[in-house]
Amino acid sequence: MARTSSSSWATAHVSQPISTKSHVQLCFTSNSISMKYPTRRAQINCALHEPSPLTFPKTPELDLGTDQSVATPFPQQWNFLQKAAAKALDFVESALISRERQIPLPKTSDPRVQIKGNFAPVPEQPVRHNLHIIGTIPECVNGVYLRNGPNPLHEPLSGHHLFDGDGMIHAVTIDGKDSTGYACRFTQTQRLVQERELGRPIFPKAIGELHGHSGIARLLLFYTRGLFRLLDHSRGIGVANAGLVYFNRRLLAMSEDDLPYQVRINPTGDLETIGRYDFSEQLQNTMIAHPKIDPVSGELFALSYDVVQKPYLKYFKFSTDGKKSPDVEIPLDVPTMMHDFAITENFVVIPDQQVVFKLQEMINEGSPVVYDKNKRSRFGILSKTAQNCKDMIWIECPDTFCFHLWNAWEEPENDEVVVIGSCMTPPDSIFNECNENLKSVLSEIRLNFKTGESKRKPMIQSSEQINLEAGMVNRNLLGRKTRYAYLAIAEPWPNVSGFAKVDLSTGKVKKFIYGDRRYGGEPFFVPRNTCLESEDDGYILSFVHDEKVWKSELQIINAMTLKLEASIKLPSRVPYGFHGTFISSKDLENQV
């Protein structure tokens, strides 16, 4: 895999001085980057082509060899020793940041790349009602559509990856055909609450900052601040910006670096964070962002992975009333990125792939998230009711990296489990800069649990190949054989120009394109009802942003005909984000 150095990227792409209007001035040369921070911070135009500048909260200034210095606000409860320790650690951090700014940032951790355009954050919006509607909202779309995503509260001080942003949920409430409301709120994670109190980002960013010796230094600073009780990492460090699931009468926001956070939808349609949710003290470990709800049993299945100590991976499930099963420890030689997995009627299917965590790479000035070409990709098949992993079957599937798995099912007549996923190459291109174009190929993977053999093939002809990432099948059929999948067309990467309805039995693709300079995100399928006479009888919901006029809307598309049924105009911009869910008005009535 060919890679480009940070300095060569800077030379090729940013050879001219860039002005961010009032906050930061960056000047690139072939070998270095210099930054000048004016005394007063007000606005920064991270969006580059956004009509109006983006506003961040005012943050303390940084000592870059001038009379400025990091000045963490001292909470009243801090004693003399804590204040002295904070001042000393802030001085060390200032020196660290000043050193970091002598080196150009790669695209994967450059905030000007990662949060530009409509990836840039927005402020919270209290609920607004009586939105303008074009068309007719179908009767079955009655409830609230919610979508999670990264939205940094504070301006990044150094490296920042899109995945590092604080979690924000955007909610559109639909009560009947013409009563609508919109709100967006931060999920009040412990990380966000503490950083808001201190007035600046202080928790290390797992992808954007934890590289090389600087990353090690940041970790040492972080844990030293914890020792002096200048911050509390025992209450969670996660951003809750990825997944959403409604289970056991609770909406849960998740990222795999923490416990879930419970968020309540108020009767007005506004959002309120209740707090970290540990299932009545049953859940002591992190939980990945893509748990699965079995549509027949109603149980929730999940994984937890650890990047520091064994066991690196655990499997567990919850009954419909929230009772947790004992953990099943799954032995792995190295900690593996486990963003997603799949369920079938009787099994869980767990990918053990080649993107792994190697913290020791930081000593060699590298990233702890690496592609291990010497590792063999494989899938584990485990009974949903397993009490231990002794009967787990591992099947190798070489050179396979699926960031997301869309569905899986059993074919007993063939002794196979069929997995549908998008295979990504280069596997770590989201995390580490490379000069190869990313490809995300919708694939069928067949795992023979009798012979231990695997087969993988693209589901779309090579002449019609398109990048497909983010989407779903009819969730009433999750874990069972499905005919259709609805997936985002991630082109031009990373923008989503539309979605594809893929016939998984034939590979035929029907496309819905949002239009000129109009981009969206994950297509979410809402079935008309639970009757499965026609699997595609339902509607696709997706936020769409028009980059020509800088306005956003929620589109509702007929999944059978791919015709636009309704468009709900939104009062503020919705940044491109991650995953969503839909909660019916009936389920909302029973919300805890």
C-alpha angles and dihedrals in degrees: 000000000000116000136192125223122240092245094051091050091052091051093048099043110023108035095137128070113264124210120203091196103246112351115051134015118198126189119187126201126175093274110020148031126219126194131197121196118196117222094253122052119202116141140003126195100218089157091068094199097034111126094232130031120265115245123220125181113268110268132192118275125254127236105239097162094295132093091281123104142177105267111186107195109249111233111225093243093061115107127219093270092051092049091050091047091049092052093049093047091047089054091052091048091050090054090047093051091045089054093046091054091063088070124067115242122240116239091255092064103026109111091206087064101032098049103028126126114355091350086074118107128258132206122256117277122208115223117293120193138199097043120188112262127197114197127359125305111226115246093240091059092080116134133040131316113207130186128188128211148150117279115164112220093203131042110260113255094202134340119013132176122197090245091058096069123114114261118262126178122210114202131191113189118203117191107175124329099305109022112093140157138184133204137159125199138172115248100243098233119176087248093056094043092053095044091049090052091049092044098231144053110282106153112089116253108238098216107019099046112020098088128124125326091333089059091052090049090051091052091050091050091048096051092041089056086051092053090055090045092241086135135008117230093169090082093059139288100211130119099212091214105132123054136031127196133171108214135154090003093304134107109223126196115202149187120171094245096072148015116288120271120227115227123187125212107219122218089256091057095254123130130240128185112226094185144253110338118215098170093254093317093309096112114068099161136060119274126216120248096247111059114165129230115207106226093213105042096028090223122142119227124198148166134217124200133192124204097195112042141021136295086055093184137036133180125205142151140209128224118232090267092052101260111150125223121225114276117264108213112217114199116230127172093220133016108267130200103253105182097152144006138177140238132211129189092281108010146053115225113211123192117217101187142169101268103092141163117252109172090183089069087075088068087060091051092258139122119273089223106076142163108240106205091185094060121091116230114230144164125229121214114203132171113254089230096047117140092194138004099254093109095043115129119214119201121186119229107179122225095001122142118169114178088188133024115205101194146330136200142175126255103189092178088066096034086238143130112210118211124192115201145139111256111212128207131220083032097212098035091115090061106029127043118250137160097233119101112248116247126193109190121191103230142183113221118192118199116193107206092191100052098025091231128134136204127195129188137165112255094212126058113260091240089060097038115147133169109262118187133151120025144095150228126246098298090214085071100041109144092018131090110285132189100202137048125185112211137172117252098229097200133157082027125266092016120083110225096181142315135273128224102210123197100217092198096056106017091236115150131208116189135209110197119197095213142246110347090346116128136177141173141229113001109227119205118216112188118223089231140332092271108110100201087120116023094205096048099123145062139279118227121197139156111238126193124202108214092192095064098017095235132130135211142175112244124203113200128186105244093208098050101020089228122144108249101177143354123205112203112220126217095227141025118281111208120222108270147159134268136353147182140204123230117196120229088246092057090046090060089061096045116135 
